[in-house]
Amino acid sequence: MNVLLIIVNIAALLAIIGLLIFMQKKHVSFTKRVFTGLGAGIVLGALLQAIYGVDSEILTATADWYSIVGSGYVQLLMMIVVPLVMVSIIQSIINLEKSADLGKMSAWIIGFLVSTAMIAALIGIGSAALFDLNADQIEAGQAEMDRGDLLQEKLGDVQELSTPQKILSFIPSNIFLDMTGERSTSVIAVVIFSIIVGIAVLGLRRKNPEQAEMFTKIVHALYAVVMRIVTLILRLTPFGILALMANTVAKTDVAGIVQLGKFVIASYAALIVIMLFHLILVGVFGLNPMTFLRKAMPVLGFAFTSRSSAGTIPLNIQAQKNSLGVDTGIANMSASFGATIGQNGCAGMYPAMLAVMIAPTVGIDPFTPAFIIKLVLIIGISSFGVAGVGGGATFAALIVLSSMGLPVALAGLLISIEALIDMGRTAVNVNDSMVAGTLTARILGKLNLKTFNDKTAIEDPSSF
């Protein structure tokens, strides 16, 4: 009987996939198909939980089958991240007219990412104050206590690292190891290696133009192949989002959400304010915020469901280039840097809220100027190198809380709602990287305003 019910559940997913394929054949826009998949996934996941219950063996088995579509899609995106970052950045540097442009580009992108993370921290502090959050208000069950003990163990991995050591961790010592994504700073290491290769080609062009030209042709050919692979994978986005959202909703701990509802509401209130701040920033630089948001939504929808900033890099780059009119080099660098630097949700807002909640439990007033200034500065510094995958926020929280002299075990109290909040945090992280890329292009005169203002220029991989 269980097998039959699992087959019925799989058939339901396949039926919705069939609907999405039909919509594609009828030339329904990519954005509408993405959000149809998102909405259908929510409904399907809610029905599965209502029918079987969150701890059901049938639901667990069904989720495993759904993961072939959902997690399989994320893994395909992760597969292409390293070659995409490497080839794209090398090509971008090769195409630069002056090597000085590289420094300007990097400085503006990193400046936007880190400064917005510090502002996100202030917004998180404000939300914690507004909702009167306090860790003492949360009851700890066995799962929460186990998570707290695990975090305390993990603390040893990061507590002893000084700021220079953290910066040193960005530099690759074995690029092949970093290509596997083994370290939390692997993406940055790949970016640095790619920049070095690009600069080397610029130098070779002056001394041995023939060899430089040969290498350039190889890079251009590789870039064309990689982008074609990206296009093929991105066509699967509506299906991936459908399965990811169905699994997320089906396995969500509703009881945990009810118990910690105040923190969930406070978190999303802060995330919404951060998003509004991003849009205001876009408007300050003379661009239409609603146009930006409309073109970013397909990317944010995937980021929300996948909970992976790194996995969103391919879609992020494509949307910046083809929908927002951002220069190719800037789009590549902002998407890559944004996956591990200055993440507004995971490295900015979240650690700040936890610090404010936990401080009173050890007799510290979190709203004194000295505490707030120290917290914001630590968040700005520690926002470098946060892993752009699920769990990155925990890593950031460990660094910030330990640097502030606060107990990290209390962060384990939020285990039951971690996934729900992480969805919103990831979307904000990715939005920040897109804002950084767009505004950097605007400042350096490398933003195609015609493309940005073209309401029909929204990335649709199925058209390629």
Solvent accessible surface area in square Angstrom, and as a share of the most:
residue,aa,sasa,rsa
1,M,165,0.74
2,N,76,0.39
3,V,105,0.60
4,L,101,0.50
5,L,48,0.24
6,I,25,0.13
7,I,96,0.49
8,V,80,0.46
9,N,8,0.04
10,I,38,0.19
11,A,52,0.40
12,A,37,0.29
13,L,5,0.02
14,L,103,0.51
15,A,67,0.52
16,I,32,0.16
17,I,24,0.12
18,G,36,0.35
19,L,87,0.43
20,L,1,0.01
21,I,71,0.36
22,F,110,0.46
23,M,29,0.13
24,Q,59,0.26
25,K,147,0.62
26,K,126,0.53
27,H,167,0.75
28,V,42,0.24
29,S,51,0.33
30,F,3,0.01
31,T,29,0.17
32,K,134,0.57
33,R,5,0.02
34,V,0,0.00
35,F,65,0.27
36,T,43,0.25
37,G,0,0.00
38,L,27,0.14
39,G,32,0.30
40,A,23,0.18
41,G,0,0.00
42,I,79,0.40
43,V,89,0.51
44,L,15,0.08
45,G,0,0.00
46,A,48,0.37
47,L,95,0.47
48,L,7,0.03
49,Q,32,0.14
50,A,85,0.66
51,I,118,0.60
52,Y,44,0.17
53,G,29,0.28
54,V,57,0.33
55,D,133,0.69
56,S,23,0.15
57,E,138,0.62
58,I,20,0.10
59,L,3,0.01
60,T,77,0.45
61,A,30,0.23
62,T,0,0.00
63,A,5,0.04
64,D,92,0.48
65,W,135,0.47
66,Y,1,0.00
67,S,32,0.21
68,I,115,0.58
69,V,40,0.23
70,G,1,0.01
71,S,44,0.28
72,G,23,0.22
73,Y,5,0.02
74,V,24,0.14
75,Q,125,0.56
76,L,66,0.33
77,L,0,0.00
78,M,71,0.32
79,M,108,0.48
80,I,5,0.02
81,V,6,0.04
82,V,26,0.15
83,P,47,0.30
84,L,1,0.00
85,V,1,0.01
86,M,28,0.12
87,V,19,0.11
88,S,0,0.00
89,I,0,0.00
90,I,13,0.07
91,Q,19,0.09
92,S,10,0.06
93,I,2,0.01
94,I,4,0.02
95,N,90,0.46
96,L,21,0.10
97,E,167,0.75
98,K,121,0.51
99,S,70,0.45
100,A,61,0.47
101,D,24,0.12
102,L,15,0.07
103,G,44,0.43
104,K,104,0.44
105,M,1,0.00
106,S,21,0.14
107,A,66,0.51
108,W,110,0.38
109,I,0,0.00
110,I,48,0.25
111,G,38,0.37
112,F,21,0.09
113,L,1,0.01
114,V,24,0.14
115,S,51,0.33
116,T,4,0.02
117,A,0,0.00
118,M,50,0.22
119,I,64,0.33
120,A,1,0.00
121,A,0,0.00
122,L,87,0.43
123,I,32,0.16
124,G,0,0.00
125,I,9,0.05
126,G,38,0.37
127,S,10,0.06
128,A,1,0.01
129,A,47,0.36
130,L,143,0.71
131,F,51,0.21
132,D,95,0.49
133,L,13,0.06
134,N,36,0.19
135,A,4,0.03
136,D,105,0.55
137,Q,99,0.44
138,I,25,0.13
139,E,134,0.60
140,A,53,0.41
141,G,33,0.32
142,Q,123,0.55
143,A,57,0.44
144,E,27,0.12
145,M,109,0.48
146,D,74,0.38
147,R,46,0.17
148,G,3,0.03
149,D,89,0.46
150,L,84,0.42
151,L,3,0.02
152,Q,87,0.39
153,E,127,0.57
154,K,87,0.37
155,L,13,0.07
156,G,51,0.49
157,D,111,0.58
158,V,10,0.06
159,Q,93,0.41
160,E,136,0.61
161,L,72,0.36
162,S,52,0.33
163,T,57,0.33
164,P,92,0.58
165,Q,87,0.39
166,K,38,0.16
167,I,98,0.50
168,L,116,0.58
169,S,37,0.24
170,F,20,0.08
171,I,96,0.49
172,P,26,0.17
173,S,117,0.76
174,N,75,0.38
175,I,20,0.10
176,F,148,0.62
177,L,74,0.37
178,D,2,0.01
179,M,62,0.28
180,T,101,0.59
181,G,47,0.45
182,E,117,0.52
183,R,73,0.27
184,S,40,0.26
185,T,9,0.05
186,S,5,0.03
187,V,23,0.13
188,I,6,0.03
189,A,0,0.00
190,V,2,0.01
191,V,0,0.00
192,I,46,0.23
193,F,60,0.25
194,S,0,0.00
195,I,26,0.13
196,I,101,0.51
197,V,32,0.18
198,G,0,0.00
199,I,83,0.42
200,A,61,0.47
201,V,8,0.04
202,L,22,0.11
203,G,20,0.20
204,L,62,0.31
205,R,91,0.33
206,R,194,0.71
207,K,180,0.76
208,N,53,0.27
209,P,78,0.49
210,E,143,0.64
211,Q,102,0.45
212,A,1,0.00
213,E,93,0.42
214,M,125,0.56
215,F,71,0.29
216,T,12,0.07
217,K,127,0.54
218,I,88,0.45
219,V,6,0.04
220,H,70,0.31
221,A,59,0.46
222,L,90,0.45
223,Y,30,0.11
224,A,63,0.49
225,V,88,0.51
226,V,12,0.07
227,M,23,0.10
228,R,113,0.41
229,I,59,0.30
230,V,1,0.00
231,T,8,0.05
232,L,86,0.43
233,I,10,0.05
234,L,0,0.00
235,R,62,0.23
236,L,69,0.35
237,T,0,0.00
238,P,1,0.01
239,F,29,0.12
240,G,0,0.00
241,I,0,0.00
242,L,0,0.00
243,A,0,0.00
244,L,24,0.12
245,M,4,0.02
246,A,0,0.00
247,N,16,0.08
248,T,29,0.17
249,V,33,0.19
250,A,1,0.01
251,K,110,0.46
252,T,30,0.17
253,D,56,0.29
254,V,83,0.47
255,A,75,0.58
256,G,5,0.05
257,I,41,0.21
258,V,115,0.66
259,Q,97,0.43
260,L,8,0.04
261,G,17,0.16
262,K,88,0.37
263,F,5,0.02
264,V,17,0.10
265,I,107,0.54
266,A,0,0.00
267,S,0,0.00
268,Y,53,0.20
269,A,32,0.25
270,A,1,0.01
271,L,5,0.02
272,I,102,0.52
273,V,71,0.41
274,I,0,0.00
275,M,39,0.17
276,L,96,0.48
277,F,42,0.17
278,H,0,0.00
279,L,21,0.10
280,I,111,0.57
281,L,32,0.16
282,V,0,0.00
283,G,31,0.30
284,V,109,0.62
285,F,60,0.25
286,G,56,0.54
287,L,10,0.05
288,N,76,0.39
289,P,39,0.25
290,M,124,0.55
291,T,16,0.09
292,F,0,0.00
293,L,36,0.18
294,R,117,0.43
295,K,2,0.01
296,A,0,0.00
297,M,64,0.29
298,P,6,0.04
299,V,1,0.01
300,L,9,0.04
301,G,4,0.04
302,F,0,0.00
303,A,0,0.00
304,F,56,0.23
305,T,3,0.02
306,S,15,0.10
307,R,67,0.24
308,S,7,0.04
309,S,8,0.05
310,A,5,0.04
311,G,0,0.00
312,T,0,0.00
313,I,1,0.00
314,P,0,0.00
315,L,1,0.00
316,N,5,0.02
317,I,1,0.00
318,Q,9,0.04
319,A,2,0.01
320,Q,0,0.00
321,K,37,0.16
322,N,57,0.29
323,S,0,0.00
324,L,0,0.00
325,G,6,0.05
326,V,7,0.04
327,D,48,0.25
328,T,47,0.27
329,G,5,0.05
330,I,0,0.00
331,A,0,0.00
332,N,0,0.00
333,M,2,0.01
334,S,0,0.00
335,A,2,0.01
336,S,0,0.00
337,F,11,0.05
338,G,4,0.04
339,A,1,0.01
340,T,1,0.00
341,I,5,0.03
342,G,0,0.00
343,Q,3,0.01
344,N,0,0.00
345,G,0,0.00
346,C,8,0.05
347,A,1,0.01
348,G,0,0.00
349,M,0,0.00
350,Y,6,0.02
351,P,0,0.00
352,A,0,0.00
353,M,0,0.00
354,L,2,0.01
355,A,0,0.00
356,V,2,0.01
357,M,5,0.02
358,I,2,0.01
359,A,0,0.00
360,P,49,0.31
361,T,42,0.25
362,V,71,0.41
363,G,73,0.70
364,I,64,0.32
365,D,82,0.42
366,P,6,0.04
367,F,94,0.39
368,T,51,0.30
369,P,100,0.63
370,A,76,0.59
371,F,17,0.07
372,I,39,0.20
373,I,104,0.53
374,K,99,0.42
375,L,0,0.00
376,V,15,0.09
377,L,94,0.47
378,I,28,0.14
379,I,0,0.00
380,G,4,0.04
381,I,90,0.46
382,S,4,0.02
383,S,0,0.00
384,F,65,0.27
385,G,2,0.02
386,V,0,0.00
387,A,19,0.15
388,G,7,0.07
389,V,65,0.37
390,G,44,0.43
391,G,40,0.38
392,G,1,0.01
393,A,0,0.00
394,T,13,0.08
395,F,56,0.23
396,A,1,0.01
397,A,3,0.02
398,L,5,0.02
399,I,8,0.04
400,V,0,0.00
401,L,1,0.00
402,S,21,0.13
403,S,50,0.32
404,M,14,0.06
405,G,61,0.59
406,L,8,0.04
407,P,48,0.30
408,V,1,0.01
409,A,37,0.28
410,L,54,0.27
411,A,11,0.08
412,G,0,0.00
413,L,14,0.07
414,L,4,0.02
415,I,59,0.30
416,S,31,0.20
417,I,1,0.00
418,E,24,0.11
419,A,42,0.33
420,L,45,0.23
421,I,2,0.01
422,D,3,0.02
423,M,5,0.02
424,G,5,0.05
425,R,0,0.00
426,T,3,0.02
427,A,14,0.11
428,V,3,0.02
429,N,3,0.02
430,V,4,0.02
431,N,0,0.00
432,D,1,0.01
433,S,2,0.01
434,M,0,0.00
435,V,1,0.01
436,A,0,0.00
437,G,0,0.00
438,T,0,0.00
439,L,0,0.00
440,T,0,0.00
441,A,0,0.00
442,R,77,0.28
443,I,59,0.30
444,L,47,0.23
445,G,68,0.66
446,K,64,0.27
447,L,20,0.10
448,N,80,0.41
449,L,73,0.36
450,K,174,0.74
451,T,31,0.18
452,F,0,0.00
453,N,86,0.44
454,D,58,0.30
455,K,138,0.59
456,T,121,0.70
457,A,21,0.16
458,I,36,0.18
459,E,9,0.04
460,D,35,0.18
461,P,1,0.00
462,S,30,0.20
463,S,82,0.53
464,F,107,0.45
